[in-house]
Amino acid sequence: MQEDVDMGLDKKEEAKLLPAYGRKRILLLADAYKELSYSFREMEAEAPTGIMDRRELVFQKILHENRRIMELRLKEMAKSMEELAEESLTYSVPNARKVRILKNGLSKHGILLKEIFLLRRKGALQFVLTMRGQRNADYTTEDIAGVLTELFGFPLVSAKENLFFVAYEYDTYVFESRGRFQFKTGIAVATKENEAVSGDNCLVYDVTGTKKVCMISDGAGSGAEACRDSERVLELVEKYLDTGFTMQEAADMVNSLFVAQGREQNMPTLDVGILDLVEGTVAFRKYGACDSYIRRDDTIERVKNIGFPLGFHVNGLEGENGVYIADTLKSEIDTDGLFDTIYELTEGNCILMISDGVLECYGDEKSLLQTFAKMEIDDVEEAANFLMQCTIRRCAGRIRDDMTIVVGKLTAVVS
């Protein structure tokens, strides 16, 4: 679809951004990280065995966990570098006529354009502009996105890292392709009685113009400490996603952090829904979180949780007679399709994500799903608040655990 749009690009100007020399250097660095990860595996093979006292046993266990974490992180870094080196990244320069039209148009609104080019990365399009604002500038970056959309005939939005106003010094601004869909969300929260703050935290944000993420983290227990844990989880995941890590890599890195801290008695959950606004799909990842639900016309589809909370170290699972069962269990989790299943959505489909306090009020999910199936969802914020009111009534106004409800609805973008 994107290739069919005439955006006035000079095809002869298209070129690879990452030269062969640069790719070679990155691959060499990736190999170095791989070799370093193997050294941690060799250290593990040389670890002492036999009868040890309790203190030494605990020390060796912690050492084992930290070595394994370092091995996995180094492998992930090597993998990311290999993917970057092989990534198809090209740029195109718009033809002179369209650049002239854009420069003249922006200058009338106090914006001086120095350079513009188009990036193509994994099929996605980005316009990259170097520009600065003058004292009389009256265009925001959102206004400029509209100008680019009209000029090049392709829907664009201002990237979230852009400033709202164009700075007085030359800087780079990115404008991304916009999805065919939009996903609006409503959030309702309730704090456990006798607590000042909720141990749940929720975050909904745009990773790019075509990808949206909805996350709930439930800190173990309640109160300030649980709040700090769940807030930290969401901050770290957001940071890793913005850096370019996949959802799996980001969650695994956060999980490793909690494992290294020895948080077996205080493990937060993580519930993630990742929306693709071009394809109209959603993928879930759950780490000890509640089931989620997709409402399609007259049916509701359940998205089951099969993962452990963050900080759960599967290699520490021990079965009868001291036999470790982690490898089998981990294999079952990693290879279960539910963990990576992509669900196709159509316009009007709705998604419900909750923390466990909601289910505790209902006792079972049947009554919850009956309410979710029948309720009107025109305004998602009103829908989330209505469902929370119904939940509180179910438990006679006694809020025995923190509760979070996220209601989302997929709609088509109106051009």
Secondary structure per residue as TSV (DSSP state, phi and psi in degrees):
chain	resnum	aa	ss	phi	psi
A	1	M	-	360.0	-43.8
A	2	Q	G	-66.8	-35.4
A	3	E	G	-70.2	-20.6
A	4	D	G	-81.6	-11.0
A	5	V	S	-83.9	127.4
A	6	D	-	-83.8	106.1
A	7	M	-	-107.3	14.5
A	8	G	-	63.6	46.1
A	9	L	E	-101.2	141.6
A	10	D	E	-83.7	101.8
A	11	K	E	-60.4	-31.3
A	12	K	E	-66.2	-18.2
A	13	E	E	-85.3	-8.0
A	14	E	E	-66.5	135.6
A	15	A	E	-154.6	157.3
A	16	K	E	-71.5	135.9
A	17	L	S	-84.5	-30.3
A	18	L	S	-104.8	105.1
A	19	P	-	-69.1	165.9
A	20	A	H	-58.8	-38.0
A	21	Y	H	-62.0	-42.7
A	22	G	H	-64.6	-40.6
A	23	R	H	-63.9	-39.7
A	24	K	H	-63.4	-41.9
A	25	R	H	-63.7	-41.4
A	26	I	H	-65.8	-41.6
A	27	L	H	-65.7	-36.6
A	28	L	H	-63.9	-40.7
A	29	L	H	-66.4	-38.0
A	30	A	H	-62.0	-41.7
A	31	D	H	-62.4	-36.9
A	32	A	H	-64.0	-41.6
A	33	Y	H	-65.7	-36.7
A	34	K	H	-62.3	-47.2
A	35	E	H	-60.1	-39.4
A	36	L	H	-65.2	-37.5
A	37	S	H	-65.5	-35.9
A	38	Y	H	-65.2	-31.7
A	39	S	H	-64.9	-34.4
A	40	F	H	-68.7	-33.9
A	41	R	H	-66.5	-40.2
A	42	E	H	-65.2	-37.5
A	43	M	H	-59.3	-39.4
A	44	E	H	-66.2	-37.4
A	45	A	H	-66.9	-27.0
A	46	E	T	-92.0	3.6
A	47	A	S	-63.4	145.7
A	48	P	-	-65.5	147.9
A	49	T	-	-126.6	179.2
A	50	G	S	98.9	-167.8
A	51	I	-	-75.9	129.0
A	52	M	-	-134.1	152.2
A	53	D	-	-74.5	170.0
A	54	R	H	-59.8	-42.1
A	55	R	H	-62.4	-44.6
A	56	E	H	-66.9	-36.0
A	57	L	H	-63.8	-44.1
A	58	V	H	-63.7	-43.0
A	59	F	H	-60.9	-44.9
A	60	Q	H	-65.3	-34.9
A	61	K	H	-65.9	-45.8
A	62	I	H	-62.5	-42.0
A	63	L	H	-62.0	-42.6
A	64	H	H	-59.9	-46.0
A	65	E	H	-63.9	-44.0
A	66	N	H	-67.1	-37.7
A	67	R	H	-63.7	-42.7
A	68	R	H	-65.8	-39.4
A	69	I	H	-61.6	-45.5
A	70	M	H	-62.9	-40.4
A	71	E	H	-60.6	-46.7
A	72	L	H	-65.4	-42.9
A	73	R	H	-64.5	-40.9
A	74	L	H	-65.6	-38.2
A	75	K	H	-63.6	-40.8
A	76	E	H	-65.3	-40.2
A	77	M	H	-63.0	-41.7
A	78	A	H	-62.9	-42.1
A	79	K	H	-63.0	-43.6
A	80	S	H	-62.5	-39.2
A	81	M	H	-67.7	-39.2
A	82	E	H	-63.3	-41.8
A	83	E	H	-65.0	-39.3
A	84	L	H	-64.0	-41.2
A	85	A	H	-65.5	-34.4
A	86	E	H	-93.5	-0.9
A	87	E	-	-66.7	136.6
A	88	S	-	-84.6	106.9
A	89	L	E	-130.4	110.8
A	90	T	E	-125.8	161.6
A	91	Y	E	-131.8	152.8
A	92	S	E	-129.9	147.8
A	93	V	E	-106.7	126.9
A	94	P	E	-59.9	154.0
A	95	N	-	-68.7	160.8
A	96	A	H	-59.7	-36.5
A	97	R	H	-63.0	-45.2
A	98	K	H	-70.7	-34.4
A	99	V	H	-64.2	-40.9
A	100	R	H	-64.2	-42.8
A	101	I	H	-61.4	-43.2
A	102	L	H	-65.9	-44.5
A	103	K	H	-59.8	-46.2
A	104	N	H	-64.7	-41.4
A	105	G	H	-65.0	-42.7
A	106	L	H	-71.5	-36.1
A	107	S	H	-63.5	-30.0
A	108	K	T	-65.6	-18.6
A	109	H	T	-112.6	21.8
A	110	G	T	79.4	20.3
A	111	I	E	-114.0	124.9
A	112	L	E	-101.4	116.2
A	113	L	E	-93.0	125.3
A	114	K	E	-99.0	-39.4
A	115	E	E	-155.5	149.0
A	116	I	E	-146.4	136.4
A	117	F	E	-150.6	164.1
A	118	L	E	-111.0	127.6
A	119	L	E	-98.9	140.2
A	120	R	E	-118.8	118.6
A	121	R	E	-137.8	113.7
A	122	K	T	52.5	39.1
A	123	G	T	86.1	-14.3
A	124	A	E	-87.4	151.5
A	125	L	E	-113.1	140.3
A	126	Q	E	-139.8	130.0
A	127	F	E	-93.3	129.8
A	128	V	E	-116.3	118.2
A	129	L	E	-117.3	134.8
A	130	T	E	-105.1	120.0
A	131	M	E	-158.0	169.4
A	132	R	E	-144.9	157.8
A	133	G	E	-100.6	147.8
A	134	Q	-	-95.8	176.5
A	135	R	T	-60.2	-31.0
A	136	N	T	-92.8	12.4
A	137	A	-	-62.5	130.4
A	138	D	-	-127.3	13.8
A	139	Y	-	-104.9	134.9
A	140	T	B	-91.9	171.3
A	141	T	H	-65.6	-28.2
A	142	E	H	-67.8	-38.0
A	143	D	H	-62.6	-41.4
A	144	I	H	-65.9	-36.3
A	145	A	H	-59.5	-39.4
A	146	G	H	-65.6	-38.9
A	147	V	H	-63.7	-45.2
A	148	L	H	-63.0	-40.7
A	149	T	H	-60.3	-44.9
A	150	E	H	-68.9	-39.8
A	151	L	H	-72.4	-41.7
A	152	F	H	-101.0	-4.3
A	153	G	T	70.0	27.5
A	154	F	S	-137.5	128.6
A	155	P	-	-66.9	123.4
A	156	L	E	-129.8	153.2
A	157	V	E	-130.4	155.6
A	158	S	E	-72.7	130.9
A	159	A	-	-63.4	150.0
A	160	K	T	-66.1	-23.1
A	161	E	T	-79.5	-9.7
A	162	N	S	-68.1	147.2
A	163	L	-	-69.3	155.2
A	164	F	S	-70.9	-41.6
A	165	F	B	-106.1	150.6
A	166	V	-	-75.9	128.0
A	167	A	-	-69.2	162.6
A	168	Y	S	-74.4	-20.6
A	169	E	S	-98.2	150.4
A	170	Y	-	-60.5	133.2
A	171	D	E	-149.7	167.4
A	172	T	E	-99.0	134.6
A	173	Y	E	-127.2	137.8
A	174	V	E	-113.0	136.2
A	175	F	E	-124.5	124.0
A	176	E	E	-106.9	156.7
A	177	S	E	-64.4	143.5
A	178	R	-	-97.9	145.0
A	179	G	-	-71.5	164.2
A	180	R	S	-76.2	-19.2
A	181	F	E	-121.7	163.5
A	182	Q	E	-127.6	150.7
A	183	F	E	-126.2	106.4
A	184	K	E	-93.3	141.8
A	185	T	E	-128.3	146.5
A	186	G	E	-121.5	139.1
A	187	I	E	-125.5	133.2
A	188	A	E	-129.5	135.9
A	189	V	E	-131.2	152.1
A	190	A	E	-141.8	133.3
A	191	T	-	-94.5	141.1
A	192	K	-	-54.3	139.1
A	193	E	T	-57.8	142.8
A	194	N	T	71.9	10.8
A	195	E	-	-113.8	143.4
A	196	A	S	-81.0	-32.5
A	197	V	S	-132.3	156.9
A	198	S	-	-84.9	143.4
A	199	G	S	-80.9	-9.5
A	200	D	E	-87.4	147.1
A	201	N	E	-136.7	149.7
A	202	C	E	-136.0	144.6
A	203	L	E	-144.0	129.1
A	204	V	E	-126.6	122.9
A	205	Y	E	-155.8	161.7
A	206	D	E	-90.3	117.0
A	207	V	E	-71.7	-45.6
A	208	T	E	-140.3	-175.5
A	209	G	T	-68.8	-12.6
A	210	T	T	-121.6	3.4
A	211	K	E	-135.4	130.2
A	212	K	E	-125.5	144.6
A	213	V	E	-124.3	134.0
A	214	C	E	-117.9	127.1
A	215	M	E	-134.6	140.7
A	216	I	E	-127.0	131.9
A	217	S	E	-124.5	130.6
A	218	D	E	-111.1	109.0
A	219	G	-	-69.0	145.8
A	220	A	S	-62.6	132.7
A	221	G	S	80.1	-142.7
A	222	S	S	-151.3	175.0
A	223	G	H	86.8	-164.0
A	224	A	H	-63.4	-41.8
A	225	E	H	-65.9	-43.2
A	226	A	H	-62.6	-38.4
A	227	C	H	-62.9	-44.6
A	228	R	H	-62.0	-41.4
A	229	D	H	-63.7	-49.9
A	230	S	H	-67.9	-35.8
A	231	E	H	-64.7	-41.2
A	232	R	H	-63.7	-40.3
A	233	V	H	-58.1	-49.8
A	234	L	H	-66.6	-38.2
A	235	E	H	-61.6	-43.9
A	236	L	H	-68.3	-44.8
A	237	V	H	-61.0	-44.2
A	238	E	H	-60.2	-43.3
A	239	K	H	-62.1	-44.7
A	240	Y	H	-67.7	-38.9
A	241	L	H	-64.0	-42.3
A	242	D	H	-64.1	-28.1
A	243	T	H	-74.9	-18.2
A	244	G	T	115.3	1.4
A	245	F	-	-72.0	152.0
A	246	T	-	-72.7	167.5
A	247	M	H	-61.9	-41.3
A	248	Q	H	-62.6	-45.7
A	249	E	H	-63.0	-42.9
A	250	A	H	-63.1	-47.0
A	251	A	H	-66.6	-37.6
A	252	D	H	-64.4	-37.9
A	253	M	H	-67.6	-40.7
A	254	V	H	-65.8	-40.7
A	255	N	H	-59.8	-43.0
A	256	S	H	-61.9	-37.3
A	257	L	H	-61.2	-44.4
A	258	F	H	-70.9	-34.8
A	259	V	H	-62.9	-45.4
A	260	A	H	-63.4	-28.0
A	261	Q	T	-82.9	-4.0
A	262	G	T	65.7	50.9
A	263	R	-	-97.8	35.1
A	264	E	T	-59.3	-28.1
A	265	Q	T	-94.9	0.3
A	266	N	S	-148.4	71.3
A	267	M	-	-107.3	117.4
A	268	P	-	-76.2	157.7
A	269	T	-	-97.2	165.7
A	270	L	E	-143.9	125.7
A	271	D	E	-122.8	122.2
A	272	V	E	-129.8	131.4
A	273	G	E	-119.2	124.8
A	274	I	E	-112.7	114.4
A	275	L	E	-96.4	128.4
A	276	D	E	-99.4	109.8
A	277	L	T	-86.6	-0.4
A	278	V	T	-91.3	-51.1
A	279	E	T	-82.9	-19.9
A	280	G	T	72.8	51.6
A	281	T	E	-132.0	163.0
A	282	V	E	-137.7	138.9
A	283	A	E	-123.2	139.7
A	284	F	E	-113.4	147.8
A	285	R	E	-133.6	130.3
A	286	K	E	-130.0	129.4
A	287	Y	E	-122.9	88.3
A	288	G	S	72.5	11.9
A	289	A	-	-89.4	169.9
A	290	C	-	-72.7	162.7
A	291	D	-	-61.9	153.8
A	292	S	E	-116.2	169.9
A	293	Y	E	-140.3	139.8
A	294	I	E	-114.5	121.8
A	295	R	E	-97.8	120.7
A	296	R	E	-123.4	107.1
A	297	D	T	49.0	-105.7
A	298	D	T	-102.0	6.9
A	299	T	E	-124.3	156.5
A	300	I	E	-127.2	127.2
A	301	E	E	-105.6	132.9
A	302	R	E	-92.1	138.7
A	303	V	E	-110.7	107.1
A	304	K	-	-82.5	150.1
A	305	N	-	-90.1	130.6
A	306	I	-	-131.5	8.8
A	307	G	-	-103.3	163.6
A	308	F	-	-87.9	158.3
A	309	P	-	-62.7	162.0
A	310	L	T	-65.9	137.1
A	311	G	T	97.7	-6.8
A	312	F	-	-80.4	120.0
A	313	H	-	-98.8	102.0
A	314	V	G	-63.5	-27.6
A	315	N	G	-70.3	-8.4
A	316	G	G	-92.8	-0.1
A	317	L	-	-72.8	130.8
A	318	E	B	-128.5	129.4
A	319	G	-	-94.6	-157.5
A	320	E	G	-67.3	148.2
A	321	N	G	58.9	26.3
A	322	G	G	74.5	13.6
A	323	V	-	-85.3	126.3
A	324	Y	B	-76.8	133.3
A	325	I	-	-112.4	6.6
A	326	A	H	-62.8	-43.1
A	327	D	H	-59.1	-44.2
A	328	T	H	-65.2	-46.5
A	329	L	H	-64.2	-44.1
A	330	K	H	-63.4	-37.8
A	331	S	H	-62.1	-41.9
A	332	E	H	-64.1	-38.1
A	333	I	H	-70.7	-47.9
A	334	D	H	-65.9	-30.4
A	335	T	H	-97.7	-1.7
A	336	D	-	-73.7	124.4
A	337	G	G	-61.7	-23.8
A	338	L	G	-60.9	-25.1
A	339	F	G	-72.0	-25.9
A	340	D	T	-125.9	13.5
A	341	T	-	-64.5	134.1
A	342	I	E	-101.0	125.6
A	343	Y	E	-102.1	126.2
A	344	E	E	-79.5	137.7
A	345	L	-	-119.5	155.3
A	346	T	-	-124.1	165.2
A	347	E	T	-55.9	131.1
A	348	G	T	96.4	-12.5
A	349	N	-	-65.5	145.2
A	350	C	E	-122.8	151.5
A	351	I	E	-124.6	138.7
A	352	L	E	-120.8	124.3
A	353	M	E	-122.3	138.1
A	354	I	E	-140.9	161.8
A	355	S	-	-97.6	168.2
A	356	D	H	-68.0	-19.8
A	357	G	H	-61.0	-30.4
A	358	V	H	-66.5	-47.6
A	359	L	H	-64.3	-34.3
A	360	E	H	-63.1	-34.0
A	361	C	H	-68.4	-39.6
A	362	Y	H	-79.3	-25.6
A	363	G	S	86.2	-42.1
A	364	D	S	-148.9	168.6
A	365	E	H	-83.0	-11.4
A	366	K	H	-58.6	-50.3
A	367	S	H	-66.1	-37.8
A	368	L	H	-60.1	-46.6
A	369	L	H	-70.6	-31.0
A	370	Q	H	-63.1	-42.6
A	371	T	H	-66.6	-45.4
A	372	F	H	-61.9	-35.8
A	373	A	H	-71.2	-33.0
A	374	K	H	-95.6	-21.2
A	375	M	S	-70.4	148.6
A	376	E	-	-76.8	135.2
A	377	I	-	-127.9	69.2
A	378	D	S	-90.4	-47.3
A	379	D	S	-107.1	113.7
A	380	V	H	-67.6	-31.5
A	381	E	H	-66.8	-44.4
A	382	E	H	-63.9	-38.1
A	383	A	H	-64.3	-43.2
A	384	A	H	-63.8	-42.6
A	385	N	H	-67.0	-39.1
A	386	F	H	-62.1	-44.5
A	387	L	H	-65.7	-35.8
A	388	M	H	-66.6	-40.2
A	389	Q	H	-62.3	-42.0
A	390	C	H	-61.7	-40.5
A	391	T	H	-63.8	-45.2
A	392	I	H	-65.1	-37.3
A	393	R	H	-64.3	-34.6
A	394	R	H	-61.2	-32.7
A	395	C	T	-104.2	25.7
A	396	A	T	54.9	34.9
A	397	G	T	79.1	-1.0
A	398	R	-	-91.4	109.5
A	399	I	-	-94.3	97.6
A	400	R	-	-89.1	-8.3
A	401	D	S	-153.0	155.9
A	402	D	-	-60.9	143.5
A	403	M	E	-132.1	136.8
A	404	T	E	-134.0	133.3
A	405	I	E	-127.8	129.2
A	406	V	E	-121.3	121.0
A	407	V	E	-113.6	125.8
A	408	G	E	-125.6	150.9
A	409	K	E	-138.0	133.0
A	410	L	E	-92.5	127.3
A	411	T	E	-134.1	158.6
A	412	A	E	-77.1	147.1
A	413	V	-	-76.4	129.7
A	414	V	-	-87.9	119.8
A	415	S	-	-69.3	360.0
